[in-house]
Structure formats: structure tokens, C-alpha cells
């Protein structure tokens, strides 16, 4: 019995559902990075970083290659970078919408008669 596509998609988005993993993916948009490079930017314990990278590897969102004793990670596809850019555009639209709503609420509050 195969897993429904919506469940596979949900698992994919759950994988993305942690700030450290998003930071890793954002850094990898600029090109491959070693674990040490990632740790220099993202302040987590090495064991914690290892767990996040393992999850991203298992789901094939990133790929790892060994360069001597160093593990280097990169995005598995340019589509991952496009997904992150799309997420930024969606969030920007949401924030703009919230700003417009906030302005409407403030305007409505200013029109309301003040007691007393």
C-alpha cells in the first residue's frame, strides 16, 4: 500500500519545520559548506547540528560529500532554494496584509468617540 501524496508532502514540510534546518538551507543557497562553516554561523552544539543535517540528508533535501576528513553539504536541487525564496515572498505578502489590517484597525479606533 502506497503512502498518499499529501502525507509525503506533510512529512517534507515537517522536515523544514525547525529554525536550525531553515538556517542551514538558507546558508547552502550560497553554495556548499562544511559542517565547521555551518557551526561558525549557527550557534548550536555539534551533536545538534549533526542531527539536523542527518534529517535533511535522510529526506534528500541536502547531499553530503566527503572532502578528505571534512563533510561538505549542499542543496540537493535548485528547487530547494526556489522554495525558500517562494516562502519569503509569501511571508512578505502576509506581513503586508497584516500591516494593512493594523492600519484599518487604528483608523477605526481613531474614528470611535472617546469616553468622557
C-alpha positions as CSV (number, residue, x, y, z in Angstrom):
1,X,0.0,0.0,0.0
2,X,1.5,3.3,-1.0
3,X,1.5,6.4,1.1
4,X,-0.8,9.2,-0.1
5,X,0.9,12.2,-1.6
6,X,-0.5,14.6,1.0
7,X,1.2,12.6,3.7
8,X,4.5,12.7,1.9
9,X,4.2,16.4,1.5
10,X,3.3,16.9,5.1
11,X,6.4,14.9,6.1
12,X,8.5,17.1,3.8
13,X,7.2,20.3,5.4
14,X,7.7,18.8,8.9
15,X,11.3,18.3,8.0
16,X,11.6,22.0,7.2
17,X,9.8,22.9,10.4
18,X,12.8,23.8,12.6
19,X,14.7,27.1,12.6
20,X,18.1,25.4,12.5
21,X,17.3,23.4,9.4
22,X,15.9,26.6,7.7
23,X,19.2,28.4,8.6
24,X,21.2,25.6,7.2
25,X,19.2,25.6,3.9
26,X,19.5,29.4,3.6
27,X,23.3,29.2,4.1
28,X,23.5,26.4,1.5
29,X,21.8,28.6,-1.1
30,X,25.1,30.4,-1.5
31,X,26.9,27.1,-2.2
32,X,28.3,24.1,-0.4
33,X,29.6,24.4,3.1
34,X,31.4,22.3,5.6
35,X,29.9,21.4,8.9
36,X,32.5,23.6,10.6
37,X,31.4,26.6,8.4
38,X,27.8,25.9,9.3
39,X,28.7,25.7,13.0
40,X,30.6,29.0,12.8
41,X,27.4,30.8,11.7
42,X,24.7,28.8,13.5
43,X,25.2,28.6,17.2
44,X,24.2,25.1,18.2
45,X,26.1,22.1,19.6
46,X,27.9,20.0,17.0
47,X,25.8,17.0,18.0
48,X,22.6,19.0,17.5
49,X,23.8,20.2,14.1
50,X,24.7,16.6,13.2
51,X,21.1,15.5,14.0
52,X,19.6,18.3,11.8
53,X,21.9,17.5,8.9
54,X,21.1,13.8,9.2
55,X,17.4,14.6,8.9
56,X,17.9,16.8,5.9
57,X,20.1,14.1,4.3
58,X,17.6,11.3,5.0
59,X,14.9,13.3,3.3
60,X,17.3,14.1,0.4
61,X,16.9,17.9,0.8
62,X,20.7,18.1,1.1
63,X,23.5,15.9,-0.1
64,X,26.8,15.3,1.6
65,X,30.2,14.7,0.1
66,X,33.5,13.9,1.8
67,X,36.5,16.1,1.1
68,X,39.3,14.4,3.0
69,X,38.2,14.4,6.6
70,X,35.6,17.1,6.0
71,X,31.9,16.6,5.2
72,X,30.6,19.2,2.9
73,X,26.8,19.8,2.4
74,X,24.9,21.2,-0.5
75,X,21.3,21.6,-1.6
76,X,20.1,18.5,-3.5
77,X,18.3,20.7,-6.0
78,X,18.0,24.4,-7.0
79,X,14.3,23.8,-6.4
80,X,15.0,23.9,-2.6
81,X,16.4,27.4,-3.0
82,X,13.4,28.4,-5.0
83,X,11.1,27.1,-2.3
84,X,12.8,29.2,0.3
85,X,12.5,32.3,-2.0
86,X,8.8,31.5,-2.5
87,X,8.3,31.2,1.3
88,X,9.9,34.7,1.7
89,X,7.5,36.1,-0.9
90,X,4.5,34.5,0.8
91,X,5.6,35.8,4.2
92,X,6.2,39.3,2.8
93,X,2.6,39.3,1.4
94,X,1.3,38.1,4.7
95,X,3.1,40.8,6.6
96,X,1.9,43.5,4.1
97,X,-1.7,42.2,4.6
98,X,-1.3,42.3,8.4
99,X,0.1,45.9,8.2
100,X,-2.9,46.9,6.1
101,X,-5.2,45.3,8.6
102,X,-3.4,47.1,11.5
103,X,-3.8,50.4,9.7
104,X,-7.5,49.8,9.3
105,X,-7.9,48.9,13.0
106,X,-6.0,52.0,14.1
107,X,-8.1,54.2,11.7
108,X,-11.3,52.6,13.1
109,X,-10.1,53.2,16.7
110,X,-9.4,56.9,15.8
111,X,-12.9,57.4,14.4
112,X,-14.5,56.0,17.6
113,X,-15.8,58.6,20.0
114,X,-13.7,58.9,23.2
115,X,-15.5,58.5,26.5
116,X,-15.9,61.4,28.7
